[in-house]
Amino acid sequence: MNRVKAIGAVIAFILICCAYTGLAQSNQGKEFWTAYMSHIESTGQSQMSLYITGGTNTTGKVEIADGSYSIPFTVNANEVTTVQIPRSAYLKNQGQFLKGVHITALKSVAVYAHIYASSVSGATLLLPVNALGKNYYSINYTQQSNSETDNLHSYSSFMVIGTEDDTIVEVIPTANLLDGSIAGQVLTLTLKKGEVYQGLALADLTNTIIRTKSNNGDCKRIAVFSGSTKIGIGCREAGFTSDNLFQQVYPTASWGKSYITVPLKHRNYDIFRVILSDDKTNLTVNGEKTYFPVRGLYNYEINSQEPNIITADKPIQVVQYAVSQGQQLNSCQTDFFDLGDPEMIFLTPTEQTLDHVTLYSSPYYGIASHYINVVIKDAQKSTFTLDGKPYTNFTQLSRDPTYAYAQIDVSSGTHNIRAADGFNAIAYGFGQHESYGYAAGASLKNLNQFIALQDNKPNSPTQISGCKDIEYKMQLTLPYATTKIEWDFKNGNPVLTVNNPVVSSTTVKDGKTLYNYEYYKTVKFAVGDYSVTATVINPNGDVCGITTDIDFDFNITDYPDAKFTYAGNCPGEPVQFTDATDAKGSELKTWLWDFGDGKTSSLQNPEHIYAASGDYNVILTTQNINDCSNTSGAMKVHISKPPVALFKVSAPLCADKEVTITDVSAPGDGTIVKWLYDFGDGTTDTRTDKLPFTHLYAATGTYKIKLTLINDKECSSAVAEKSITVSPIPVVAFSLPDVCISDAAKFTDKSTIADNSENGFTYLWNFGDGTANAGNPNTSTAKDPQHRYSVAAVYTVSLTVTSASGCSFTKSQQFTVNGAVPKAIFNVQDKDNLCSSNPVTINEASTVDFGNITKIVLYYDYNGDRQNSETFTKENFPAGHIYRHSYPVFNGPATKTYTIYMEAFSGDACGSATEHDIIIKANPVIQVAQIGSVCREVPPIQIAVNKNGFAGTGVFSGKGVSATGLFSPAAAGVGAFTITYTFTAQNGCDFTTSQDIVVNPTPTVDAGGNTGLLEGGTVLIKAQASGKNLSYKWTPAIGLDHDDVLNPVCAAADDISYTLTVTSSDGCQASDEIFVKVLKKLGVINTFTPNGDGFNDTWTIKYLESYPGNTVDVYNRYGEKVYSSTGYGIPWDGTYKGANLPSGTYYYIINPKNGRKVVSGSVTIIR
């Protein structure tokens, strides 16, 4: 028997709920199988976690097939439960293991499996057992990784898990397996329930066939997973980060014919593999037909940086691969800004879509950025929402404008995506050498063979679930005509056999005829879960026999009880509507709100703004995932009439003066409880009553005052606005005349205003004169009036200035009318010792009978130059009334006489004068020699002085100089110094002059320690010097390669002393000496005659004494040492231990050291 389920599954990272278009089924189920797949654990042990979630509360358990582990779990609706799988379930090697992980639940759940460690991560959503199939292709990738650097092998891998005992599986690997299975040969397995076969290979296992085989006419379902223990994808030279891959494989029967791919965001490029179900498939990529698969018979591969449209005339599977970090398209150069790691994502065809899904973006491990890619019909993109909010940033697909796509940035955590029609989506994320990715959801159904429900009403669509109390027809669709159908409703009733059933209708799909059959009567179902099996005769047959079981699991739900609450009742402000529908154990899919004002919404909990007050009837219609809908009764929503804001502002509006604001608002429905003022100057005020109040504007300008009201129903008014202009206040200023009782007082206005509108000023003066009369009034409106006072006294004068805007200001000043009888008085300080080089100091002490002196006029040479004088008024009288004047400096004659004449005034018409003669003495003139700059090393310098015949005494002062003018650069030190010379003549007059002297530093020099060189050799003289822009000179220059560099090379032939002189750019010099010892080549004689005749009695070695630490050893012909010395101060006399050695030849070894090579040879003693 050929057992095939109506397949329906959705891949998502913790899918909480899904609903599908057409005939799709939810990925949720009550039974799942997975296993702890092999991978490389580079740093520490890995973990495997299951994430379990569902739309309703339920319980279940997780077990290991060998009975070694069992743990119960509880799931709360729309929450995630995590279950850790023990390490004992880990499958490291190839082979068969009774280690399948079995998940069962009382109600439908979605399950996600995650295998991870600190540097590797692989994840997949599990397909429920009723979504599994019988035929699969393992899909992997070219097997290579960076694990070789750790001396570890990485493998392409697959797993197959039996869901029932006695399951026979055939595997045809495309590469040799580690257990010796040969590529291309059939490997037959018999699996128990929960038994796992794991295949590992060093090469890519893509296109490995995994299928069930009939066992007594019964082909059983299997779960298949594929991946890699560790893999790198891309160019090895560009860095080759690697990660494990772990994905559950889709049954071949669920593949589609049309795919749209979208690039992974912020990656340089992606790789796509297209797996063909038939080698005769016609494949089209972006409108161009592809004739030759690039990699293998059933495999086509492309690299891409843009969206693609991939279509075929036979089913295909498209897989998207994330490449290793740092990869670039068409280049092996590393992109150092790239983040990511390899990942494998099974894409879903556009024929199989979903309309809502809840997914989880995981932060493990070190994921920095999370994304969701969405493909949707362009006409439906406006209905798409993310986490309950509309998302609109879609791009129309250029190659097919009927579709649009989005690459959405999201945060880690749970996200809900939803649309009015189906879409395809993937979720993924990247970090430093980290990644994850998976299909966010898809319908995986057999598109040509299935059972569905159909409402008995005319033109009703088929559906995979239903509502209670509806008469449904049961429709069976087959890709062939059958001769027999056996209907089993699994409710205890007998199986109904229909021979030669009648075809109710046919349809043609992709050139293939589909045959539709109907159960003989309609069926009404109560709320619950149901299973129906139609066993049919397949005239074509296959390895599983000629009978096929078409299984259909479906759910019947109650109708939701639609109801809601709302908060808010103000026009122009959001009213929050909150869905409170009782889903009756199901899950809601859509909401339709009618707000009673002609507006609607499809959000679950929308906000709505009513433009006007009044009563509105709001109706909510909700629909669950089985399309069972219910409409609430109309609820009256009252929108209150808001208050109307209005206020008045007093005039005039002047800066720094308070204005009065008065509320004249209307309350509307209710009572005003808050007045919110914004004064437009950065300040606000919240008031709780309508009493008038004041506000002060500190600066001029135009301001917009705003008032918003809030009533006791928390409704706000529209904002009332009023623009005001705040004008400046005049800056009042006027000058007071200096008058005596005989003068008329003339007042001058000097007032200004910031807006330059002085021409609009009006004036009001008050002279403060209590004796004024009609002929001489006390007030005036003139700009610059005058007034005559009759009494010398102190008066207060005030001026009020009013601007054209009505802003005014008053200023008062005290004013003195002086007496008419001033007296001029002054004296000259130290009048008997006046020198021409010093100013003359005049002490003025004039008086008046009342008031003040207002003006002083001084003539400093009244008799010689009466045309020149200096005038002082109250505004610039010097402190203490002390005046100073400098006369021209002269050196002869001995004295000059001047007359000082002074006038004192108490007003224009009231004055007095006096005068005094003074005698001023001549000043000496002295010339002092200038030094300028000098080097610190020069000897003391006497500074020359020319007194020009003046008698008197002079003295020098300053750092480094004596009183007599001897300047010592060494005593002063380096730097700039001021030297002063003061000369006092016999007449008591002084002369002082100063000069700046700069002492420049002496450079430092060290020619280096005495050194030596071998005769004929060279030595580098390592001198050191410091100073400003130095030049160098060695003397003598004999034997030097250069005499003008700091470190010359010396090749002297004889001992020699050198002097190094360094000179700075300031001309300062310093010198130092060095001695160079020349070590001459040794002169070794080969014969001497130690016979005591005083001639040639010792063995002379010329120049050896100049080599410090030299050694000499002499041996006889037997190798016995007969002489040894360190240093050769006393030449050898041919003796050994005090006795003469016999005549003969002896052999010496001389080590001069000091860089000279060892010298050896023979010497002969002749006696």
Buried (B, 14 or more C-beta within 10 A) or exposed (E): BBBBBBBBBBBBBBBBBBBBBBBBBBBBBBBBBBBBBBBBBBEEEBBBBBBBBBBBBBBBBBBBBBEEBEEEBEBEBBEBBEBEBEEEBBBBEBEBBBBBBBBBBEBBBBBBBBBBBBBBBBBBBBBBBBBBBBBBBBBBBBBBBBBEEEEBBBBBBBBBBBBBEEBBBBBBBBBBBBBEBEBEEEBEBBBBBBBBBBBBBBBBBBBBBBBBBBBEEBBBBBBBBBBBBBBBBBBEEBBBBBBBBBBBBBBBBBBBBBBBBBBBBBBBBBBBBBBBBEEEBEBBBBEEEBEEBEEBEBBBBBBBEEBBBBBBBBBBBBBBBBBBBBBBBEEEEBBEEBBBBBBBBBBBBBBBBBBBBBBBBBBBBBBEBBBBBBBBBBEBBBBBBBBEEEBEEBEEBEEBEEBBBBBBEBEBEBBBBBBBBBBBBBBBBBBEBBBBBBBBBBBBBBBBBBBBBBBEEEEEEBBBBBBBEBEBBBBBBBBBBBEEBBBBBEEEEEEBEBEEBEEEEEEEEEEEEBBBBBBEEBBEBEBEEBEBBBBBBBEEEEEBBBBBBBBBBBBBBBBBEBBBEBEBBBBBBEBEBEBEBBBBBBBBBBBBBBBBBEBEBBBBBBBBBBEEBBEBEBBBBBBBBBBBBBEBEEBEBEBBBBBBBBBEBEEBBBBBBEBEBEBEBEBBBBEBBBBBBBBBBEEEEEBEEBEEBEBBBEEBEEBEBBBBBBBEBBBBBBEBEBEBEBBBBBEBBBEBBBBBBBBEBBBEBEBBBBEEBBEEBEBBBBBBBEEBEEEBEBEBEEBBBBBBBEEBBEBEBBBBBBBBBEBBBEBEBEBBBBBBBBBBBBEBEEBEEBBBBBEBBBEBEBBBBBBBBBBBBBBBBBEEEEEEBEEBEEEEBEEEBEBEBEBEBBBEEEEBEBBBBBBBBBBBEBBBBBBBEBEBBBBBBBEBEEBEBBBBBBEEBEBEBEBEEBEBEBEBEBBBBBEEBBBBBBBBEBEEBEBBBBBBBEBEBBBEBEBEBBBBBBBEBBBBEEBBBBBEBEBEBEBEBEBEEBBBBBBEEBBBEEBEBBEBBBBBEEEBEBEBBBBBEBEBBBBBEBEBBBBBEBEBEEEBBBBEEEEBBBBBBEBBEBBEEBBBBBBBEEEEEBBEBEEBEEBBBBEBEEEBBEEEEBBBBBBBBBEBEEBEEBBEBEE
